[in-house]
């Protein structure tokens, strides 16, 4: 799967917008934001296009119908942000904190998320097209009813993550942790590859539980 990288200008204009500068339909174009605090900002139809955000704080922000195109986020804090029905295209997120991040109904296309913490993040009813999570912690993340077709999860911690009612045809999971993962029976059509026998056993156990299959050792059946 080839994921298109964000298309950014070589030289970006530095900017330090304050929360009061962000209103409905504000457009931020071709900007470099460093150490900017936009925590708890509330607005609709905001657009970030061609922007690089470094060490920025967006925790607690509520950006309904956000448009995020050709942008990079590095070492940012998005904890408990809510970005409902966002449209995200060609985005790279790295080394950022997204604990409790909520993006219900969001559309993501050509997105990479690397080395991030997304515990308790929610992507309910989201649509993923050419998206890859690598080396991410997704403990108790919620993907209920999301379309994960073709999405790649590589070396991710999916402990207690929820996948009920997802569409997963063509999705790939490589060397992920599966302890307590829920809704795994909905991953029909996905490919799961684990080099670790322990992680593969966790997958098998979770699948057996979802299908109400009892796993047993032959010795336990002696005399049956």
C-alpha positions as CSV (number, residue, x, y, z in Angstrom):
1,X,0.0,0.0,0.0
2,X,1.5,3.3,-1.1
3,X,0.5,6.3,1.2
4,X,1.0,9.7,-0.3
5,X,3.1,12.1,1.9
6,X,1.9,15.5,2.8
7,X,2.7,18.2,0.2
8,X,4.3,21.1,2.0
9,X,6.1,24.1,0.6
10,X,9.8,24.2,1.3
11,X,9.5,27.5,3.2
12,X,6.5,28.0,5.5
13,X,5.5,31.2,7.1
14,X,6.0,31.2,10.9
15,X,2.8,31.9,12.8
16,X,1.6,31.9,16.5
17,X,-2.2,32.2,16.5
18,X,-3.9,32.6,19.8
19,X,-7.2,30.7,20.6
20,X,-9.1,33.9,20.1
21,X,-7.8,34.1,16.5
22,X,-9.5,30.8,15.6
23,X,-13.2,31.3,14.6
24,X,-15.6,29.4,12.5
25,X,-14.2,28.9,9.0
26,X,-10.7,30.2,9.8
27,X,-8.2,29.1,7.3
28,X,-4.5,28.5,8.2
29,X,-2.5,28.0,5.0
30,X,1.2,27.2,4.5
31,X,2.2,28.0,8.1
32,X,4.8,26.7,10.5
33,X,3.4,26.6,14.1
34,X,5.9,25.9,16.9
35,X,5.0,25.7,20.6
36,X,1.6,27.2,19.9
37,X,-1.1,26.7,22.5
38,X,-4.6,26.2,21.1
39,X,-6.0,24.2,23.9
40,X,-9.7,24.1,24.3
41,X,-10.4,26.2,21.2
42,X,-13.9,25.7,19.9
43,X,-14.8,26.3,16.2
44,X,-16.4,24.7,13.1
45,X,-15.1,24.3,9.6
46,X,-11.6,25.3,10.4
47,X,-9.0,24.4,7.8
48,X,-5.3,23.6,8.2
49,X,-3.7,23.2,4.8
50,X,0.0,22.8,4.0
51,X,1.0,23.4,7.7
52,X,3.6,22.0,10.0
53,X,2.7,21.9,13.7
54,X,5.6,21.2,16.2
55,X,5.1,20.8,19.9
56,X,1.7,22.5,19.6
57,X,-1.1,22.0,22.2
58,X,-4.6,21.2,20.9
59,X,-5.7,19.3,23.9
60,X,-9.4,19.7,24.7
61,X,-10.1,21.4,21.4
62,X,-13.5,21.0,19.8
63,X,-13.1,21.4,16.0
64,X,-16.3,20.2,14.3
65,X,-15.9,19.4,10.6
66,X,-12.2,20.3,10.6
67,X,-10.4,20.2,7.2
68,X,-6.8,19.0,7.6
69,X,-4.8,18.7,4.3
70,X,-1.2,18.2,3.5
71,X,0.0,18.8,7.0
72,X,2.4,17.3,9.6
73,X,2.0,17.1,13.4
74,X,5.1,16.3,15.5
75,X,5.3,16.1,19.3
76,X,1.9,17.6,19.6
77,X,-0.7,17.2,22.4
78,X,-4.2,16.4,21.2
79,X,-5.4,14.7,24.4
80,X,-9.2,14.8,24.8
81,X,-9.6,16.8,21.6
82,X,-12.8,16.2,19.7
83,X,-12.7,16.5,16.0
84,X,-16.1,15.2,14.8
85,X,-16.7,14.6,11.1
86,X,-13.3,15.8,10.1
87,X,-11.9,15.5,6.6
88,X,-8.3,14.5,6.7
89,X,-6.1,14.0,3.6
90,X,-2.3,13.5,3.4
91,X,-1.5,13.9,7.1
92,X,1.5,12.6,9.0
93,X,1.4,12.5,12.8
94,X,4.5,11.5,14.8
95,X,5.5,11.2,18.5
96,X,2.3,12.9,19.7
97,X,-0.2,12.3,22.5
98,X,-3.8,11.6,21.5
99,X,-5.1,10.1,24.8
100,X,-8.9,10.3,24.8
101,X,-8.9,11.9,21.3
102,X,-12.3,11.5,19.7
103,X,-12.9,11.7,15.9
104,X,-16.4,10.1,15.3
105,X,-17.4,10.0,11.7
106,X,-14.0,11.2,10.5
107,X,-12.7,10.5,7.0
108,X,-8.9,9.8,6.8
109,X,-7.1,9.3,3.5
110,X,-3.4,8.9,3.1
111,X,-2.6,9.2,6.8
112,X,0.4,7.9,8.8
113,X,0.4,7.8,12.6
114,X,3.8,6.9,14.1
115,X,5.0,6.4,17.6
116,X,1.9,8.0,19.2
117,X,-0.2,7.3,22.3
118,X,-3.9,6.9,21.5
119,X,-5.2,5.2,24.6
120,X,-9.0,5.5,24.8
121,X,-9.1,7.3,21.4
122,X,-12.4,6.9,19.5
123,X,-12.8,6.6,15.8
124,X,-16.4,5.4,15.7
125,X,-18.0,5.3,12.3
126,X,-14.8,6.6,10.7
127,X,-13.7,5.8,7.2
128,X,-10.0,4.9,6.7
129,X,-8.5,4.9,3.2
130,X,-4.7,4.1,3.0
131,X,-4.0,4.7,6.7
132,X,-1.1,3.2,8.7
133,X,-0.6,3.1,12.4
134,X,3.0,2.1,13.4
135,X,4.5,1.6,16.8
136,X,1.4,3.2,18.5
137,X,-0.3,2.4,21.8
138,X,-4.0,2.0,21.2
139,X,-5.1,0.6,24.6
140,X,-8.9,0.7,24.9
141,X,-9.2,2.5,21.6
142,X,-12.7,2.4,20.0
143,X,-13.1,1.6,16.3
144,X,-16.8,0.5,16.5
145,X,-18.5,0.5,13.1
146,X,-15.4,2.1,11.4
147,X,-14.4,1.1,7.9
148,X,-10.8,-0.1,8.2
149,X,-10.6,-1.6,4.8
150,X,-6.9,-1.6,3.7
151,X,-5.7,0.0,7.0
152,X,-2.3,-1.3,8.4
153,X,-1.5,-1.6,12.1
154,X,2.2,-2.3,12.6
155,X,3.6,-3.2,16.0
156,X,0.7,-1.6,17.8
157,X,-0.6,-2.3,21.3
158,X,-4.3,-3.1,20.8
159,X,-4.9,-4.2,24.4
160,X,-8.6,-4.0,25.2
161,X,-9.3,-2.2,21.9
162,X,-12.8,-2.4,20.5
163,X,-13.4,-3.6,16.9
164,X,-17.1,-4.5,17.0
165,X,-19.0,-4.1,13.7
166,X,-16.0,-2.8,11.8
167,X,-15.3,-3.4,8.1
168,X,-11.9,-4.9,7.8
169,X,-11.5,-6.5,4.3
170,X,-7.9,-6.1,3.3
171,X,-6.8,-4.6,6.7
172,X,-3.4,-5.9,8.0
173,X,-2.2,-6.3,11.5
174,X,1.6,-7.0,11.9
175,X,3.1,-8.0,15.3
176,X,0.4,-6.3,17.3
177,X,-0.5,-7.0,20.9
178,X,-4.0,-8.5,21.3
179,X,-4.6,-9.0,25.1
180,X,-8.3,-8.5,25.8
181,X,-9.1,-7.1,22.4
182,X,-12.8,-7.0,21.8
183,X,-14.9,-7.4,18.7
184,X,-12.2,-9.4,17.0
185,X,-14.8,-11.5,15.4
186,X,-15.7,-8.6,13.1
187,X,-12.2,-8.6,11.5
188,X,-13.4,-10.8,8.6
189,X,-11.2,-10.4,5.6
190,X,-8.2,-9.0,7.6
191,X,-4.7,-10.5,7.7
192,X,-3.1,-11.0,11.1
193,X,0.7,-11.8,11.2
194,X,2.5,-12.2,14.5
195,X,6.0,-13.4,15.0
196,X,5.5,-13.9,18.7
197,X,3.7,-17.2,19.6
198,X,2.3,-15.5,22.7
199,X,0.6,-12.8,20.7
200,X,-0.6,-15.3,18.1
201,X,-2.1,-17.3,21.0
202,X,-3.9,-14.2,22.2
203,X,-5.4,-13.8,18.8
204,X,-6.5,-17.4,18.6
205,X,-8.0,-17.2,22.1
206,X,-9.9,-14.0,21.3
207,X,-11.2,-15.4,18.0
208,X,-12.3,-18.6,19.7
209,X,-14.2,-16.6,22.4
210,X,-15.9,-14.5,19.8
211,X,-17.1,-17.6,17.9
212,X,-17.9,-19.4,21.2
213,X,-15.4,-22.1,20.5
214,X,-13.8,-23.8,23.6
215,X,-10.1,-24.4,23.3
216,X,-8.7,-27.4,25.2
217,X,-5.7,-29.6,25.5
218,X,-6.1,-33.3,24.3
219,X,-5.2,-34.5,27.8
220,X,-8.3,-32.6,29.1
221,X,-10.5,-34.8,26.9
222,X,-9.2,-38.2,28.1
223,X,-12.2,-40.4,28.8
224,X,-14.6,-38.0,27.0
